[in-house]
Amino acid sequence: MNKTTSFKVEYHQFLLPNGEPDGELPPLADDTNALHALYRNMIFTRLYDERAVNMQRTGQLGTFASSLGQEAIGAGVGHAMQPNDIITPSFRESGALFFRGFRVRDLLLYWGGDERGMGNPDVGDDFPICVPISTHATHAAGAAFAVKYRNEPRVVVCLLGDGGTSKGDFYEAINLAGIWNLPLVVVINNNQWAISVPRTMQTKTETLAQKAIAAGIPGIQIDGNDPITVRHYVAEAIENARSGNGPTLIEAISYRLSHHTTADDATRYRSDKELEEHRQFDPVPRLKRFMTQRDIWSDEQDEQMLTECKAEIEQEVKQYLESEPQAPESMFDSLYAELPGELARQRQSLLGKE
């Protein structure tokens, strides 16, 4: 039998875990301002996560999903996007949302059960956080189709976890992206765990990136704990899509150092040894080491930035805690252009006007 074609999946990395370069570096590595922005975003996200988890534990917030150990993905994606692009996030990309204009108070409102947190008018056409697994992938494909149909110079970026690649929504989205040559970049945060299900029990494929082959689109695998790598290859894929060259699937390999959410106990299915083995790949100290080695970052700068980030987060927390509760009748808003009779009566009853 003749072999008709063959495929390969490339793996990319610029920084080793110790911060040393791994081969030739991209121009981004010489952009001090960009590196500082990526580092600050990761630190800010980590501090925000820590504060949000504490708030959940004290009843000031609902269930919360931390991005501990995965901050390079959100930072790299958010920094790579242009203001007029569109992000369709899942629930672990706080860093990307901060780069997109969302504030801490917005995200706290959302995790506190208030939908107004996703209604910040300054964030343009960005989609709200999607908690159902992978259902937003088809939304992303639809948005990308609209962008292409209107001939707009915009790109849609969809983020999801490794577990999301086992859902039909994911396959439908990348299939549509391929056949319609959509301006869509799909970034998979392969953090090795879909709640309590390890990567090895989710799929038989050697990589998640190779799932792009079935859709006829490019698929690459990158070190998701290397912020320079994430920023470089996501930006490359975005500009490729903006130029009309179609979609790209990126598997960013990372590791979830936290529980899945505050409703999870990872100690029941994951060993302490495994957790400790992966701490060496933490993206935050990796970038710090790289910058320190290049004399573009110091302990004094680090302390000052930590102080500033903590102060900003506390001010945002204060804004959240002092926000007026959402009006109960707002649950009927944005459902219909004109409420059906039964819902109109329920709204009136809630207002005590019946």
C-alpha positions in Angstrom: 0.0 0.0 0.0 1.4 3.4 -1.0 1.8 6.1 1.6 -0.1 9.2 0.5 1.1 11.8 3.0 2.9 12.2 6.4 2.7 14.7 9.2 4.9 16.0 12.0 4.3 18.2 15.1 7.0 20.7 15.9 7.9 21.6 19.5 9.2 25.0 20.4 11.0 26.4 23.4 13.3 29.5 24.0 14.0 29.4 27.7 15.1 26.5 29.8 13.6 26.1 33.3 16.7 27.7 34.8 16.2 30.8 32.7 19.0 30.0 30.3 18.4 30.5 26.6 17.7 27.3 24.6 19.2 28.2 21.2 18.7 31.4 19.2 16.2 33.8 20.8 13.5 35.8 19.0 13.6 39.7 18.9 11.1 39.7 21.8 13.9 38.6 24.1 15.6 42.0 23.5 12.4 44.0 24.2 12.9 44.9 27.8 9.5 46.7 28.1 7.7 43.7 26.7 9.5 41.3 29.1 8.7 43.6 32.1 5.0 43.7 31.0 4.9 39.9 30.7 6.5 39.4 34.1 4.3 42.0 35.8 1.2 40.4 34.4 2.2 37.0 35.7 3.0 38.3 39.1 -0.2 40.3 39.2 -2.3 37.3 38.1 -0.6 35.1 40.8 -1.3 37.7 43.5 -4.9 38.1 42.3 -5.4 34.4 42.4 -4.1 34.1 45.9 -6.4 36.9 47.1 -9.4 35.4 45.3 -8.9 32.0 46.8 -8.7 33.6 50.3 -11.9 35.5 49.6 -13.6 32.3 48.5 -12.5 30.5 51.7 -14.1 33.3 53.7 -17.4 33.4 51.8 -16.8 36.6 49.9 -16.6 34.8 46.5 -18.0 31.8 44.8 -16.1 28.8 43.4 -12.8 30.1 41.8 -10.4 28.6 39.3 -6.7 29.5 39.9 -4.1 29.7 37.1 -1.2 28.9 39.4 1.8 27.7 37.4 0.1 28.5 34.1 0.4 32.3 34.1 2.7 32.4 31.0 -0.2 31.2 28.8 -2.5 34.0 29.7 0.2 36.6 29.7 1.6 35.6 26.3 -1.8 35.4 24.7 -3.0 38.7 26.0 0.2 40.5 25.1 0.2 39.1 21.6 -3.3 40.3 20.7 -4.2 43.6 19.1 -6.9 45.8 20.7 -9.5 45.1 18.0 -9.0 41.3 18.2 -11.5 39.1 20.0 -10.8 36.7 22.8 -13.1 33.8 23.8 -11.7 32.6 27.1 -12.4 29.6 29.3 -12.0 30.1 33.1 -8.2 30.1 33.7 -7.0 33.0 31.6 -7.1 35.9 34.0 -3.8 37.2 32.8 -5.0 37.5 29.2 -8.2 39.3 30.4 -6.1 41.8 32.4 -4.2 42.7 29.2 -7.5 43.0 27.4 -8.8 45.6 29.8 -10.8 43.6 32.3 -10.3 44.8 35.9 -9.9 42.7 39.1 -13.3 44.0 40.2 -14.9 42.7 37.0 -13.5 39.2 37.5 -14.4 39.2 41.2 -18.0 40.3 40.3 -18.2 37.4 37.9 -16.9 34.8 40.3 -19.2 36.3 43.0 -22.1 35.4 40.8 -22.8 38.8 39.3 -23.0 38.8 35.5 -22.1 42.5 35.4 -18.5 41.5 35.8 -18.4 40.5 32.2 -20.2 43.6 31.0 -17.3 46.1 31.1 -17.9 48.4 28.1 -14.2 49.0 27.7 -13.4 45.5 26.6 -15.0 45.7 23.1 -16.3 42.5 21.6 -14.4 40.1 23.9 -16.5 37.2 25.0 -17.3 36.5 28.7 -15.6 33.7 30.6 -17.0 30.3 29.6 -17.2 27.7 32.3 -18.9 24.8 30.4 -16.1 22.9 28.8 -15.3 23.8 25.2 -18.8 25.1 24.3 -17.2 28.4 23.5 -15.1 26.9 20.7 -18.0 26.9 18.3 -18.8 30.5 19.4 -15.2 31.4 18.5 -15.6 29.8 15.0 -18.8 31.8 14.5 -17.2 35.0 15.5 -14.2 34.3 13.2 -16.7 33.7 10.4 -18.3 37.0 11.0 -15.0 38.8 11.0 -14.1 37.2 7.7 -17.5 37.8 6.2 -17.2 41.5 7.1 -13.6 41.6 5.8 -12.3 43.0 9.1 -8.6 42.9 10.0 -9.3 41.1 13.2 -8.5 37.7 14.7 -10.4 35.5 17.2 -8.3 33.7 19.9 -10.0 30.8 21.7 -8.5 29.4 24.9 -9.4 26.0 26.4 -7.9 23.2 28.5 -6.7 19.8 27.5 -10.0 18.3 28.6 -11.8 20.6 26.1 -10.1 18.8 23.2 -12.1 15.7 24.0 -15.4 17.5 23.4 -17.3 17.5 20.1 -17.5 21.3 20.2 -13.7 21.5 19.8 -13.6 19.2 16.8 -16.5 21.0 15.1 -14.8 24.4 15.6 -11.4 23.4 14.2 -13.1 21.6 11.3 -15.1 24.7 10.4 -12.0 26.9 10.9 -10.1 24.7 8.4 -12.7 24.4 5.7 -13.6 28.1 5.8 -10.0 29.3 6.4 -11.1 31.4 9.4 -9.0 33.9 11.2 -9.0 31.8 14.4 -6.2 30.8 16.7 -7.0 28.0 19.2 -4.6 27.8 22.2 -4.8 24.7 24.3 -3.6 24.9 27.9 -2.4 21.4 28.4 -2.0 21.5 32.2 -2.0 17.7 32.3 -5.3 17.4 34.3 -9.0 17.7 33.4 -10.2 18.0 36.9 -9.2 14.5 38.3 -8.6 12.9 34.9 -5.0 12.8 33.8 -3.9 13.6 30.2 -3.1 10.0 29.6 -6.7 8.9 30.2 -8.2 11.6 28.0 -6.9 10.7 24.6 -4.5 8.2 22.9 -2.9 10.8 20.7 0.8 11.4 21.4 0.2 15.2 21.3 -2.9 17.4 21.4 -1.4 19.5 18.6 -1.8 16.7 16.1 -5.6 16.9 16.4 -5.2 19.8 14.0 -4.2 17.4 11.3 -7.7 16.0 11.0 -9.0 19.6 10.4 -6.3 20.3 7.8 -4.8 23.2 9.8 -1.3 23.8 11.2 -0.7 22.5 14.7 2.3 23.1 16.9 3.4 22.3 20.4 5.1 24.8 22.6 6.5 25.1 26.1 3.6 26.8 27.8 5.7 27.7 30.9 8.0 29.8 28.8 6.4 33.3 28.4 8.7 34.3 25.6 7.8 31.2 23.6 4.1 31.6 24.2 4.2 35.3 23.2 6.2 34.7 20.1 4.3 31.8 18.6 0.9 33.1 19.5 1.7 36.5 17.9 3.0 34.7 14.9 -0.2 32.6 14.5 -2.4 35.7 15.1 -0.6 37.7 12.4 -0.7 34.8 10.0 -4.5 34.6 10.5 -4.8 38.4 10.1 -3.0 38.1 6.8 -5.7 35.7 5.5 -3.6 32.5 5.9 -6.1 30.8 8.1 -6.2 29.2 11.6 -3.6 27.6 13.8 -3.9 25.2 16.7 -1.3 25.7 19.5 -0.8 23.2 22.3 0.9 25.0 25.2 2.3 22.4 27.7 2.0 23.5 31.3 1.0 22.1 34.6 -1.7 23.0 37.1 0.1 23.6 40.4 -3.2 24.3 42.2 -6.4 22.4 42.7 -8.8 22.4 39.7 -11.0 24.9 41.5 -11.7 25.8 45.1 -14.3 23.0 45.0 -11.6 20.4 44.2 -9.1 18.5 46.4 -6.2 17.5 44.1 -4.5 15.6 46.9 -7.1 12.8 46.4 -5.8 11.9 42.9 -2.3 13.5 42.5 0.8 12.7 44.5 2.9 15.3 46.3 6.0 14.0 44.4 4.4 14.7 41.0 3.5 18.2 42.2 7.0 19.0 43.4 8.6 17.7 40.3 6.7 20.2 38.2 7.4 23.2 40.4 10.8 23.5 38.7 9.1 24.5 35.5 7.2 27.4 37.1 7.1 30.2 34.5 7.4 33.1 37.0 10.9 32.4 38.4 12.0 31.3 34.9 11.4 34.7 33.4 12.8 36.4 36.4 16.0 34.4 36.2 16.4 35.3 32.5 15.9 39.0 33.1 18.2 39.0 36.1 20.9 37.2 34.1 20.6 40.0 31.5 20.8 42.8 34.1 17.4 44.1 33.2 15.7 43.2 36.5 16.7 43.5 40.1 15.4 42.5 43.6 14.6 46.2 44.2 12.4 46.4 41.1 10.8 43.1 42.2 9.9 44.4 45.7 8.5 47.7 44.3 6.4 45.9 41.7 5.0 43.5 44.3 4.0 46.4 46.5 2.3 48.2 43.7 0.5 45.1 42.5 -0.8 44.3 46.0 -2.0 47.8 46.5 -3.8 47.9 43.2 -5.5 44.5 43.9 -6.6 45.6 47.4 -8.2 48.8 45.9 -10.0 46.6 43.4 -11.1 44.2 46.1 -12.5 47.2 48.0 -14.4 48.3 44.9 -15.9 44.8 44.6 -16.9 44.5 48.2 -18.5 48.0 48.2 -20.4 47.4 44.9 -24.2 47.6 45.1 -25.9 44.2 44.6 -27.5 43.6 41.2 -31.2 44.3 41.1 -33.1 40.9 41.3 -35.4 41.9 38.4 -32.3 42.1 36.1 -32.6 38.3 35.7 -35.3 39.0 33.2 -33.3 41.5 31.2 -31.6 40.5 27.9 -33.9 37.5 27.4 -36.3 38.7 24.9 -37.0 41.9 23.0 -40.4 41.8 24.7 -41.0 39.6 27.6 -43.6 36.8 27.1 -46.7 37.2 29.3 -45.7 34.6 31.9 -42.2 36.1 32.5 -43.6 39.6 32.5 -46.0 38.6 35.3 -43.2 37.0 37.2 -41.2 40.2 37.0 -44.1 42.3 38.2 -44.6 39.9 41.1 -41.0 40.1 42.1 -41.3 43.9 42.1 -44.4 43.6 44.3 -46.6 45.2 41.7 -49.0 42.3 41.2 
